[in-house]
Amino acid sequence: RRGEVSQGHFRHAAIKPAAAGKFEAAGKLAIKGITRDVVAPVSFKAEGGQQVFEGVLPIKRLAFNIGEGEWKDTSTVADDVQIRFRIVTAKK
């Protein structure tokens, strides 16, 4: 299945302040049945009555067995990849 990424899950265990408007969310990231402890830097801002959380989580894709066959070659697709996320709360 070329180009297909399987579903992943992140379960946070702790969120702690890092700097003004910045936090670190520590937890477990599971992709393709492999679970790893990770720390994701997260920013927070209020926007139009909503709460917005954004961050970038760098991972090693081969640690989660992402890429098989010719896609395992890191000269084709780097092992270091970034998961970018944006979470917006619903307005009350």
Phi and psi restraints in degrees (value plus and minus 20) as a CYANA .aco file:
   2 ARG   PHI     -88.0   -48.0
   2 ARG   PSI     116.1   156.1
   3 GLY   PHI      54.0    94.0
   3 GLY   PSI     -20.9    19.1
   4 GLU   PHI    -108.8   -68.8
   4 GLU   PSI     113.3   153.3
   5 VAL   PHI    -132.7   -92.7
   5 VAL   PSI     111.0   151.0
   6 SER   PHI    -100.3   -60.3
   6 SER   PSI     143.6   183.6
   7 GLN   PHI     -86.8   -46.8
   7 GLN   PSI     124.4   164.4
   8 GLY   PHI    -145.5  -105.5
   8 GLY   PSI     143.6   183.6
   9 HIS   PHI    -156.9  -116.9
   9 HIS   PSI     122.0   162.0
  10 PHE   PHI    -143.5  -103.5
  10 PHE   PSI     105.2   145.2
  11 ARG   PHI    -136.8   -96.8
  11 ARG   PSI      94.4   134.4
  12 HIS   PHI    -101.7   -61.7
  12 HIS   PSI     126.9   166.9
  13 ALA   PHI    -131.0   -91.0
  13 ALA   PSI     -50.3   -10.3
  14 ALA   PHI    -176.8  -136.8
  14 ALA   PSI     123.1   163.1
  15 ILE   PHI    -145.0  -105.0
  15 ILE   PSI     107.4   147.4
  16 LYS   PHI    -152.3  -112.3
  16 LYS   PSI     128.3   168.3
  17 PRO   PHI     -85.5   -45.5
  17 PRO   PSI     124.1   164.1
  18 ALA   PHI    -138.2   -98.2
  18 ALA   PSI     -61.4   -21.4
  19 ALA   PHI    -182.0  -142.0
  19 ALA   PSI    -197.5  -157.5
  20 ALA   PHI     -77.9   -37.9
  20 ALA   PSI      96.3   136.3
  21 GLY   PHI      53.7    93.7
  21 GLY   PSI     -13.3    26.7
  22 LYS   PHI    -139.5   -99.5
  22 LYS   PSI     126.3   166.3
  23 PHE   PHI    -160.3  -120.3
  23 PHE   PSI     146.8   186.8
  24 GLU   PHI    -141.9  -101.9
  24 GLU   PSI     104.3   144.3
  25 ALA   PHI    -126.0   -86.0
  25 ALA   PSI      93.7   133.7
  26 ALA   PHI    -120.5   -80.5
  26 ALA   PSI     121.8   161.8
  27 GLY   PHI    -199.4  -159.4
  27 GLY   PSI    -177.7  -137.7
  28 LYS   PHI    -137.5   -97.5
  28 LYS   PSI     107.6   147.6
  29 LEU   PHI    -125.3   -85.3
  29 LEU   PSI     105.9   145.9
  30 ALA   PHI    -137.9   -97.9
  30 ALA   PSI     104.8   144.8
  31 ILE   PHI    -158.5  -118.5
  31 ILE   PSI     110.7   150.7
  32 LYS   PHI      34.5    74.5
  32 LYS   PSI      17.1    57.1
  33 GLY   PHI      59.2    99.2
  33 GLY   PSI     -15.9    24.1
  34 ILE   PHI    -129.6   -89.6
  34 ILE   PSI     109.6   149.6
  35 THR   PHI    -135.9   -95.9
  35 THR   PSI     113.5   153.5
  36 ARG   PHI    -153.6  -113.6
  36 ARG   PSI     127.9   167.9
  37 ASP   PHI     -96.5   -56.5
  37 ASP   PSI     113.3   153.3
  38 VAL   PHI    -159.1  -119.1
  38 VAL   PSI     140.7   180.7
  39 VAL   PHI    -147.4  -107.4
  39 VAL   PSI     102.3   142.3
  40 ALA   PHI    -129.6   -89.6
  40 ALA   PSI     103.1   143.1
  41 PRO   PHI     -91.9   -51.9
  41 PRO   PSI     113.6   153.6
  42 VAL   PHI    -151.7  -111.7
  42 VAL   PSI     115.8   155.8
  43 SER   PHI    -126.2   -86.2
  43 SER   PSI     134.5   174.5
  44 PHE   PHI    -151.8  -111.8
  44 PHE   PSI     119.5   159.5
  45 LYS   PHI    -173.7  -133.7
  45 LYS   PSI     132.1   172.1
  46 ALA   PHI    -109.5   -69.5
  46 ALA   PSI     115.7   155.7
  47 GLU   PHI    -165.1  -125.1
  47 GLU   PSI      88.0   128.0
  48 GLY   PHI      38.0    78.0
  48 GLY   PSI      20.5    60.5
  49 GLY   PHI      61.1   101.1
  49 GLY   PSI     -17.0    23.0
  50 GLN   PHI    -134.1   -94.1
  50 GLN   PSI     142.1   182.1
  51 GLN   PHI    -124.6   -84.6
  51 GLN   PSI     111.4   151.4
  52 VAL   PHI    -140.1  -100.1
  52 VAL   PSI     105.8   145.8
  53 PHE   PHI    -136.7   -96.7
  53 PHE   PSI     109.1   149.1
  54 GLU   PHI    -155.1  -115.1
  54 GLU   PSI     131.7   171.7
  55 GLY   PHI    -190.0  -150.0
  55 GLY   PSI     152.5   192.5
  56 VAL   PHI    -153.4  -113.4
  56 VAL   PSI     105.5   145.5
  57 LEU   PHI    -134.2   -94.2
  57 LEU   PSI      89.0   129.0
  58 PRO   PHI     -97.9   -57.9
  58 PRO   PSI     116.2   156.2
  59 ILE   PHI    -157.1  -117.1
  59 ILE   PSI     144.0   184.0
  60 LYS   PHI    -116.1   -76.1
  60 LYS   PSI      94.5   134.5
  61 ARG   PHI     -84.3   -44.3
  61 ARG   PSI     -52.3   -12.3
  62 LEU   PHI     -90.9   -50.9
  62 LEU   PSI     -42.4    -2.4
  63 ALA   PHI     -86.3   -46.3
  63 ALA   PSI     -40.7    -0.7
  64 PHE   PHI    -129.8   -89.8
  64 PHE   PSI      -6.8    33.2
  65 ASN   PHI      38.1    78.1
  65 ASN   PSI      18.4    58.4
  66 ILE   PHI    -112.5   -72.5
  66 ILE   PSI      96.9   136.9
  67 GLY   PHI      86.3   126.3
  67 GLY   PSI      95.3   135.3
  68 GLU   PHI    -145.6  -105.6
  68 GLU   PSI     141.3   181.3
  69 GLY   PHI      39.9    79.9
  69 GLY   PSI    -149.7  -109.7
  70 GLU   PHI     -84.7   -44.7
  70 GLU   PSI     -41.2    -1.2
  71 TRP   PHI     -99.5   -59.5
  71 TRP   PSI     -26.6    13.4
  72 LYS   PHI     -97.4   -57.4
  72 LYS   PSI     -40.0     0.0
  73 ASP   PHI     -87.4   -47.4
  73 ASP   PSI      98.0   138.0
  74 THR   PHI     -97.0   -57.0
  74 THR   PSI     -23.7    16.3
  75 SER   PHI    -101.8   -61.8
  75 SER   PSI     -38.3     1.7
  76 THR   PHI    -107.4   -67.4
  76 THR   PSI     -72.7   -32.7
  77 VAL   PHI    -149.9  -109.9
  77 VAL   PSI     104.6   144.6
  78 ALA   PHI     -79.5   -39.5
  78 ALA   PSI     131.5   171.5
  79 ASP   PHI     -92.6   -52.6
  79 ASP   PSI     -54.7   -14.7
  80 ASP   PHI    -101.5   -61.5
  80 ASP   PSI      96.3   136.3
  81 VAL   PHI    -149.9  -109.9
  81 VAL   PSI     143.4   183.4
  82 GLN   PHI    -141.0  -101.0
  82 GLN   PSI     114.7   154.7
  83 ILE   PHI    -121.3   -81.3
  83 ILE   PSI      95.1   135.1
  84 ARG   PHI    -119.3   -79.3
  84 ARG   PSI     117.2   157.2
  85 PHE   PHI    -159.1  -119.1
  85 PHE   PSI     132.7   172.7
  86 ARG   PHI    -163.1  -123.1
  86 ARG   PSI     102.3   142.3
  87 ILE   PHI    -139.0   -99.0
  87 ILE   PSI     105.3   145.3
  88 VAL   PHI    -139.5   -99.5
  88 VAL   PSI     107.0   147.0
  89 THR   PHI     -98.1   -58.1
  89 THR   PSI     134.7   174.7
  90 ALA   PHI     -94.3   -54.3
  90 ALA   PSI     129.5   169.5
  91 LYS   PHI     -89.0   -49.0
  91 LYS   PSI     126.3   166.3
